[in-house]
Amino acid sequence: MSDYKGLIKLQEKDYERIITTDDTNAWHEEDVFWLKQEIERAKSRDEDVCVLTHHSPLVTGTSKPEHIGTPCNTAFTTDLKYMMGGNLKLWAFGHTHHNCDVLCKGTRVVSNQHGYGGPDPTFDPMFCCEI
């Protein structure tokens, strides 16, 4: 990924360095920990949850077919299927350049991306979700 080839840098004290996969993996773990806590907090208050993220929370059904099963897919998706269901009613995301509307363990997982250089034929400018 070009992110690790100098496009994204991290400022540390008096110097700047290129990010590593260890950096992004650590940030991801911190974010997932926080998100799980927030979902549980909402559950304790009997509140429904809608999550909006850049990356897809599912490995299958949310990426372009040519990326499924390839190492490239992990740059677009993370397997967070175990978090689906319960009070988590909707999860919307982008980044995969693939539009979808799937149900996972009772959670609706959606993406409606315009695309590069012109609209994706599956893009719906009137798309709307209700929870």
Secondary structure, DSSP 8 states (H G I E B T S, - for coil): -GGGGTTSEEEETTEEEE--HHHHHHHHHHHHHHHHHHHHHHHHTT--EEEE-SSBS-SSSSS-GGGTTSGGGGGTB---GGG-BTTEEEEE--SSS--EEEEETTEEEEE----SSS--TT--TT-----
